[in-house]
Amino acid sequence: MKRRALFRIFDRYVGIPIVILLAFFLKSRKRLPIENIQNILFIKLAAIGDAILLIPTLRTLKHKFPDSKITFVCSPINYSILKKIPYIDEIISVDIHSYLKHPFLFFKFLKQIRKKKYEVVIDAEQWPRISVMMFALTKYDYAIGFSTEGQYRHFLFNAVITHTRDRHELEDFLALLEPLGINITEEDKKLEYFLNDKDFKFAEEFWSNHGFENRTVICLHPGCGENGLPREWPVKNYIALGKRLIKYDKNIIILITGAKFEKVRCDEIAEGIGENIVNTAGQYEIDNVVALVKKVKLIVCSNTGMLHIASCVGTKTLGLHGPTNPVKWGSYNKNSVLIQSDKFCSPCLYLGHDYGCQEPTCMNHISVDDVFINIRKAIQPELFPVFNILNNNINQLI
């Protein structure tokens, strides 16, 4: 964690002047070689949710230039998602946080990436300067990237796309293709995920072994990644929600999912709920977990990678938003329900980890009652038109 914090400081206070200097010496206004695009370099170093939201962009790019080779520079954080995407021809995974301690690794990376020339570079990072420094020292003709408020990273781009606060991130990513003459359609915006027969077989066997047939399975995904504390709904709320769901309907089974580093939190929730609970945190590969999530009735989670993965596979999502703006980062799925904190300062986060505070205070404002009633609406929608008619009649009498 300390290394990551130091890297962010270095990236901002050293990265900005380096980018400006590189732009002064290296930037050239070359014509876009659109008729002869053979190699495309794509850069996105984090995170899982962003990798998921980039799939429509990569698919659209590959369909436009089917004979080109797309090389993707990523990090260990999002590699597990990107390695399955069929629109990528080559992946280079780099641990940028190690560069401060081992600078020679950066030069090793440059040697690897400079083996070929790229007609087009697409930098999908929103705020770090390191990605700009990466492509600036490669052999390339034309660079496309974001101009992001207050980040001073756009000086080297030949085509600049304004990163917005009020447009979903999936659509911002697709906008990076506009300089290539690609007109984005609604079809281009469709999400997808790449499961195989082995994943589906695992899920079927898991369902059978745990007696999930004919049960209402609701997934709780309590974690938000290693830097997501301000986005986490409290453990006590997840416990209260689980107990209330099971008391409401004994046919309900709670499935808990989470990464290995989230296991302690998930274990505490599972122990607190006590019955009708299956905790899978830290036990399975991500594709196995996704196959399980595809089969559940609904998933409850904050704004995290699993929210977007669930959207890909068509699962109903109930997204809990405190510091994050659901317009920008919410589920891109018609089956989604969201609850936004009513704290006066919510949402406060635009990019990265610049939260208004480092505690989940706004998440505390999302009540168990609100989440419970929204789950009921999602899994039993047939009940609520009746309630709405009754409420309308009462209002007319009043």
Residue, then its C-alpha position, 0 to 999 in steps of 0.5 A: m500500500k505504501r508503494r502504491a501511495l508513493f507511486r501516485i505521488f511520483d506520478r503526479y508531481v514528477g509525471i506532469p513535468i516529464v509529460i510536458l517536456l516529452a510533449f515539447f520535444l517529441k510531439s508531432r502532428k502526423r496524419l492518421p495512417i487510417e488506410n494502413i493500420q497494422n499494429i495498434l497499442f492499447i494501454k489500460l493498467a487498471a482495474i477489473g471494472d475498467a477492463i470489463l467496460l473496455i470490451p465493447t471498445l476492443r470489439t468495435l476496434k477489431h471489427k473495424f480493423p480485422d487484419s490489425k494486431i492489437t497489443f494491450v499493455c495491462s497490469p497484474i490487476n486486470y490481466s485475468i480479465l484481459k487474457k480471455i478477450p478474443y479481440i486482443d492479439e498480444i498482452i504485455s503485463v507490467d507491474i508499474h508499482s515496482y518501477l520505483k524500487h527497480p527502475f531497470l524494469f521500466f527500461k526492460f519493458l521499453k525494450q520489449i515494446r519498441k520491437k515494433k512500430y505502432e500506427v496507432v496508440i490508444d491510451a485509455e487511462q484517465w489520470p495516471r501519467i505513467s501510461v503517457m510516458m510509456f507510449a511516448l518512448t515507443k515507435y508510433d505514428y498517432a496517439i489518442g487519449f483522454s484530456t481529464e480535468g486537472q490531470y495535465r496528461h493530454f499534451l502528447f496526444n494527436a487526438v484528444i477526447t474529453h473525459t466527462r463526469d456525466r457520461h458512463e465510462l463505457e461510452d467514454f471509452l468508446a469515444l476514443l475510437e471516434p478519431l479513427g472514423i468509427n461511428i458508435t452504434e447502440e449495438d457497439k455498446k453491448l457488454e459480453y463476458f467469455l465463459n467456456d463449457k468448463d465454467f458452466k459445468f462447474a456452476e451446474e455441479f456446484w448448484s447440484n452439490h449445494g442443493f440450490e435447485n428450486r431455491t432463490v439464490i441471492c449473491l452478496h459481494p461485500g468487497c471493493g478491492e484493495n483500495g475500496l474501503p470508502r465504497e464498502w457497505p458495513v459488515k453489520n449491514y450485510i449481516a442484518l440484510g442476510k438475516r432479514l432475507i432468510k427470515y422473510d423467506k426460508n427458501i432464500i440461500i445467500l451466496i457470498t463471493g470475494a477475492k482472497f484478500e477479502k476473505v476475512r470480511c466475507d467470513e465475518i459476514a457468513e458467520g454473522i448470518g449463520e444459516n442458509i449461507v454458502n461462502t466461496a470467498g477466496q476459493y475459486e478462480i474468477d471465471n468459476v465465480v462468474a459462472l455462479v453469479k450468472k445463475v443467481k437471482l440477484i447480486v448486491c454489491s458496491n461499485t466494483g468490478m463484480l458489478h460490471i461482470a454481473s452486468c455482462v452475464g445478464t444478472k440482476t444487480l443492486g448497486l450501492h453507491g456512496p462516493t461514486n456516481p452511478v451515472k458514470w460508474g453504475s451497472y450498464n444493464k437494464n436489469s440493474v437497480l441502484i441505491q445512491s447514498d443520501k449524504f449531502c456530499s455524495p458522490c465525491l469521487y471522480l477518478g482514482h482514489d481521491y475520495g472526500c474522506q477515507e471512511p465509508t461514512c456515506m455508505n452508512h447512510i444506505s439503510v438495510d430497509d432500503v436494500f431489503i425492499n429493493i431486493r423484494k421489488a427485484i425478485q418479486p416484481e409481480l407484488f409491487p404493481v398491486f402496492n402501487i395501485l393501492n397507494n394511488n387509490i389512497n392518495q386520491l382519497i387523501 
